[in-house]
């Protein structure tokens, strides 16, 4: 009897693109989980009775835990930008710049005594811009699949997925 070696490579290589995992669905799940974590950390700074320490805690979170995930997300965005239409790439870059400016404002305000009202306002704006940015990423990735990503993009997505598994 002859042993036949079966390989799936020729079969997988011919699968239609629509069967490959859609990127926007994966991102939507990761974004929802990330926003839950971020909201848990930043919501105390939005409270009417918030004090300096609530703002300080928000800034520390943004500069530590948030920053690690944000850098991974920016690596993914950089990997998908060349795959996007120029208008989508421009909109995503503009949203990134606005989010980064607001993040710097939050960092600066959150370190000041007596700036609780400003911290509240900037935190609220930061959360709004972050939701918009994540939505923009999902919208831009609507027609992309995980298979479309270059190696750097797949690596960033894998890091984001592993990090999301540690959130509670």
KENU-484617 format. One line per field, with one value per residue (C-alpha): residue in one letter; z, x, y; residue number from 1. Coordinates in nm, 2 decimals, always signed. Example, Ala and Ser with C-alpha at 12.3 -4.5 7.8 and 13.67 -1.06 7.14 Angstrom:
<rs>
aa a;s
w +0.78;+0.71
u +1.23;+1.37
v -0.45;-0.11
i 1;2
</rs>
This chain:
<rs>
aa x;x;x;x;x;x;x;x;x;x;x;x;x;x;x;x;x;x;x;x;x;x;x;x;x;x;x;x;x;x;x;x;x;x;x;x;x;x;x;x;x;x;x;x;x;x;x;x;x;x;x;x;x;x;x;x;x;x;x;x;x;x;x;x;x;x;x;x;x;x;x;x;x;x;x;x;x;x;x;x;x;x;x;x;x;x;x;x;x;x;x;x;x;x;x;x;x;x;x;x;x;x;x;x;x;x;x;x;x;x;x;x;x;x;x;x;x;x;x;x;x;x;x;x;x;x;x;x;x;x;x;x;x;x;x;x;x;x;x;x;x;x;x;x;x;x;x;x;x;x;x;x;x;x;x;x;x;x;x;x;x;x;x;x;x;x;x;x
w +0.00;-0.09;+0.17;+0.04;+0.19;+0.22;+0.23;+0.28;+0.14;-0.22;-0.08;+0.16;-0.11;-0.33;-0.07;-0.17;+0.02;+0.19;+0.38;+0.54;+0.88;+0.84;+1.02;+1.12;+1.32;+1.51;+1.58;+1.69;+1.96;+2.07;+2.07;+2.28;+2.55;+2.54;+2.59;+2.89;+3.05;+2.97;+3.09;+3.42;+3.47;+3.35;+3.47;+3.83;+3.67;+3.52;+3.85;+3.99;+4.31;+4.14;+4.29;+4.19;+4.26;+4.03;+3.75;+3.85;+3.83;+3.49;+3.37;+3.52;+3.34;+3.01;+3.04;+3.14;+3.06;+2.79;+2.62;+2.57;+2.39;+2.20;+2.06;+1.94;+1.79;+1.61;+1.47;+1.33;+1.18;+1.02;+0.87;+0.72;+0.60;+0.26;+0.20;+0.23;-0.01;+0.02;+0.17;+0.44;+0.52;+0.55;+0.78;+1.00;+1.02;+1.11;+1.38;+1.52;+1.54;+1.72;+1.97;+2.04;+2.10;+2.34;+2.51;+2.57;+2.70;+2.95;+3.06;+3.11;+3.29;+3.50;+3.67;+3.79;+4.13;+4.10;+3.74;+3.82;+3.60;+3.31;+3.36;+3.36;+3.03;+2.86;+2.98;+2.84;+2.51;+2.51;+2.55;+2.27;+2.03;+2.12;+2.04;+1.71;+1.63;+1.70;+1.49;+1.21;+1.22;+1.20;+0.91;+0.73;+0.78;+0.66;+0.33;+0.47;+0.60;+0.84;+0.54;+0.38;+0.66;+0.61;+0.86;+1.09;+1.09;+1.18;+1.46;+1.60;+1.58;+1.76;+2.04;+2.07;+2.10;+2.37;+2.57;+2.55;+2.70;+3.02;+3.07;+3.32
u +0.00;+0.13;+0.13;+0.00;+0.10;-0.19;-0.11;-0.35;-0.13;-0.27;-0.62;-0.57;-0.38;-0.69;-0.95;-1.14;-1.05;-1.39;-1.31;-1.00;-1.08;-1.20;-0.98;-1.26;-1.44;-1.13;-1.05;-1.40;-1.37;-1.03;-1.14;-1.45;-1.24;-0.97;-1.23;-1.38;-1.03;-0.96;-1.30;-1.25;-0.93;-1.04;-1.40;-1.29;-1.14;-1.48;-1.67;-1.81;-1.62;-1.29;-0.98;-0.61;-0.54;-0.81;-0.65;-0.30;-0.41;-0.56;-0.23;-0.02;-0.25;-0.22;+0.16;+0.20;-0.06;-0.24;+0.09;+0.20;-0.12;-0.13;+0.21;+0.10;-0.21;+0.00;+0.22;-0.09;-0.21;+0.13;+0.11;-0.24;-0.19;-0.03;-0.33;-0.59;-0.73;-0.55;-0.86;-0.90;-0.53;-0.54;-0.85;-0.68;-0.36;-0.56;-0.75;-0.42;-0.27;-0.57;-0.58;-0.20;-0.24;-0.52;-0.32;-0.04;-0.29;-0.42;-0.07;+0.01;-0.32;-0.33;+0.00;-0.13;-0.29;-0.61;-0.68;-0.95;-1.22;-0.97;-0.87;-1.23;-1.29;-0.97;-1.04;-1.39;-1.25;-0.97;-1.22;-1.44;-1.14;-1.02;-1.36;-1.35;-1.00;-1.08;-1.39;-1.19;-0.94;-1.23;-1.39;-1.06;-1.01;-1.36;-1.24;-0.92;-0.86;-0.59;-0.42;-0.38;-0.16;+0.21;+0.43;+0.46;+0.08;+0.02;+0.28;+0.12;-0.22;-0.09;+0.06;-0.27;-0.46;-0.23;-0.25;-0.63;-0.63;-0.48;-0.76;-1.02
v +0.00;+0.34;+0.62;+0.94;+1.27;+1.52;+1.88;+2.17;+2.43;+2.42;+2.42;+2.71;+2.91;+2.90;+3.01;+3.32;+3.63;+3.65;+3.33;+3.48;+3.64;+4.00;+4.25;+4.49;+4.22;+4.13;+4.49;+4.57;+4.30;+4.42;+4.79;+4.71;+4.53;+4.80;+5.08;+4.89;+4.89;+5.25;+5.37;+5.19;+5.38;+5.72;+5.74;+5.85;+6.17;+6.25;+6.23;+6.56;+6.50;+6.41;+6.55;+6.60;+6.23;+6.11;+6.31;+6.20;+5.84;+5.89;+6.05;+5.76;+5.51;+5.69;+5.71;+5.34;+5.08;+5.27;+5.38;+5.02;+4.92;+5.25;+5.19;+4.85;+5.00;+5.27;+4.99;+4.82;+5.15;+5.21;+4.86;+4.92;+5.27;+5.16;+4.93;+5.21;+5.46;+5.80;+5.96;+5.69;+5.70;+6.08;+6.07;+5.81;+6.01;+6.33;+6.14;+6.01;+6.36;+6.50;+6.21;+6.25;+6.63;+6.57;+6.30;+6.55;+6.81;+6.55;+6.47;+6.84;+6.92;+6.61;+6.71;+7.04;+7.11;+7.30;+7.19;+6.93;+7.09;+7.11;+6.75;+6.65;+6.83;+6.70;+6.35;+6.36;+6.49;+6.23;+5.95;+6.09;+6.12;+5.77;+5.62;+5.81;+5.70;+5.33;+5.36;+5.52;+5.22;+4.98;+5.17;+5.18;+4.81;+4.71;+4.56;+4.41;+4.06;+3.94;+3.78;+4.13;+4.25;+4.27;+4.08;+4.39;+4.43;+4.06;+4.09;+4.40;+4.23;+3.93;+4.15;+4.34;+4.01;+3.87;+4.19;+4.19;+3.84;+3.99;+4.25;+4.17
i 1;2;3;4;5;6;7;8;9;10;11;12;13;14;15;16;17;18;19;20;21;22;23;24;25;26;27;28;29;30;31;32;33;34;35;36;37;38;39;40;41;42;43;44;45;46;47;48;49;50;51;52;53;54;55;56;57;58;59;60;61;62;63;64;65;66;67;68;69;70;71;72;73;74;75;76;77;78;79;80;81;82;83;84;85;86;87;88;89;90;91;92;93;94;95;96;97;98;99;100;101;102;103;104;105;106;107;108;109;110;111;112;113;114;115;116;117;118;119;120;121;122;123;124;125;126;127;128;129;130;131;132;133;134;135;136;137;138;139;140;141;142;143;144;145;146;147;148;149;150;151;152;153;154;155;156;157;158;159;160;161;162;163;164;165;166;167;168
</rs>
